[in-house]
Amino acid sequence: MEDRWLSMDEICEYLGVSDDTIHRWIKAKQMPATKIGRCWKFKKALVDEWAKGAKSEANQRGAAF
């Protein structure tokens, strides 16, 4: 079950940020997420790839992730 969908609480814990931050990242930075009903769900592998890309973009611009 390694490829299961993560809940908002699980992705917040995994990334060490609040749900407000996750909502901002979904809207402003196109964080990969799927809304099922009223709940957001996340694939860890997609979030990891997105975070690596966002971090390298920030490094190129000299901005913080």
Secondary structure, DSSP 8 states (H G I E B T S, - for coil): -TT-EE-HHHHHHHHT--HHHHHHHHHHH----EEETTEEEEEHHHHHHHHHHHHHHHHHHT---
